[in-house]
């Protein structure tokens, strides 16, 4: 068949062109579909992200774009099967347990206090306390997690880049669906904020991986020697194994109501 599975990786190529959003009826459900143009593609391809359930159709040329939705519709049974395997999303609401730096924390509503979101260091178990109205808690927690991620990722990249005598042109923290980090040929590094949910050594490895690309834009021997120089072979292998076994889980956490 013409469809392929969408797999996650640390370093991958970014698809080209702006996505167009459409909706298809698949197995009786309305499913959002992104239609993208990617000149590197050789044919129409349907992708379903195994963690987020994002459905996309990639077209190799503008002439094939009108056929993209029909192609996706033909692959409806395959799409439905893949969507049934996507892990259930976890809402960042009060009472929910979420990982923070690899340690489970309970989100606790504290409506009568001020301070936004903070770690309760005096509690007998790890707590993330959130002030304000309960309906705002998921968004506040997600914003707080992104803020923590941005601070820690920026700090780690700065330290690691200094070790190599390099300097990124820009550091951004995003929520990429298909990769944990990237480094452009111009030295712009992007890292997923969701790594703040993982143990520290995982975030450290991904940052080191992208910093190494400031010197080597490949995955050859010299590149991996740089990564080993920054974090060591043992940490590299441990982080890769952790992401392989647990990475999909990080995409489950969301501030959305559904």
JOZIGI-V130619 format. One record per residue. N is the residue number from 1. SS is DSSP state (A for helix, B for strand, O for the rest). BURIAL is 1 if it has 16 or more other C-alpha atoms within 10 Angstrom, else 0. Layout:
N&SS&BURIAL  N&SS&BURIAL
//
This chain:
1&O&0  2&O&0  3&O&1  4&O&0  5&O&0  6&B&1  7&O&0  8&O&1  9&B&1  10&O&1  11&O&1  12&O&0  13&O&0  14&O&0  15&O&0  16&O&0  17&O&0  18&O&0  19&O&0  20&B&0  21&B&0  22&B&0  23&B&0  24&B&1  25&B&0  26&B&1  27&O&0  28&O&0  29&B&0  30&B&0  31&B&1  32&B&1  33&B&1  34&B&1  35&B&1  36&B&1  37&B&1  38&O&1  39&O&0  40&O&0  41&O&0  42&O&0  43&O&0  44&O&1  45&B&1  46&B&1  47&B&1  48&B&1  49&B&1  50&O&1  51&O&1  52&O&1  53&O&1  54&O&1  55&B&1  56&B&1  57&B&1  58&B&1  59&B&1  60&O&1  61&O&1  62&A&0  63&A&0  64&A&0  65&A&1  66&A&0  67&A&0  68&A&1  69&A&1  70&A&0  71&A&1  72&A&1  73&A&1  74&A&0  75&O&1  76&A&1  77&A&0  78&A&1  79&A&1  80&A&1  81&A&0  82&A&1  83&A&1  84&A&0  85&O&0  86&O&1  87&O&0  88&O&0  89&O&1  90&B&1  91&B&1  92&O&1  93&O&1  94&O&1  95&O&0  96&O&0  97&B&1  98&B&1  99&B&1  100&B&1  101&O&1  102&O&0  103&B&0  104&B&1  105&B&1  106&B&1  107&B&1  108&B&1  109&B&1  110&O&1  111&O&0  112&O&0  113&O&0  114&O&0  115&O&0  116&O&0  117&B&1  118&B&0  119&B&0  120&B&0  121&O&0  122&O&0  123&O&0  124&O&0  125&O&0  126&O&1  127&B&1  128&B&1  129&B&1  130&B&1  131&O&1  132&O&1  133&O&0  134&A&0  135&A&0  136&A&0  137&A&1  138&A&1  139&A&1  140&A&1  141&A&1  142&A&1  143&A&0  144&A&1  145&A&1  146&A&1  147&A&0  148&A&0  149&A&1  150&A&1  151&A&0  152&A&1  153&A&1  154&A&1  155&A&0  156&A&1  157&A&1  158&A&1  159&A&0  160&A&1  161&A&1  162&A&0  163&A&0  164&A&0  165&O&0  166&O&0  167&O&1  168&O&1  169&O&0  170&B&0  171&B&1  172&B&0  173&B&1  174&B&1  175&O&1  176&O&1  177&O&1  178&O&1  179&B&1  180&O&1  181&B&1  182&B&1  183&B&1  184&O&1  185&O&0  186&O&0  187&O&1  188&B&1  189&B&1  190&B&1  191&B&1  192&B&1  193&A&1  194&A&1  195&A&1  196&A&1  197&A&1  198&O&1  199&O&1  200&A&0  201&A&1  202&A&1  203&A&1  204&A&1  205&A&1  206&A&1  207&A&1  208&A&1  209&A&1  210&A&1  211&A&1  212&A&1  213&O&1  214&O&1  215&O&1  216&O&1  217&O&0  218&O&0  219&O&0  220&O&0  221&A&0  222&A&0  223&A&1  224&A&1  225&A&0  226&A&1  227&A&1  228&A&1  229&A&0  230&A&1  231&A&1  232&O&0  233&A&0  234&A&0  235&A&1  236&A&1  237&A&0  238&A&0  239&A&1  240&A&1  241&A&0  242&A&0  243&A&1  244&A&0  245&A&0  246&A&0  247&A&1  248&A&1  249&A&1  250&A&1  251&A&1  252&A&1  253&B&1  254&B&1  255&O&1  256&O&0  257&O&0  258&O&0
//
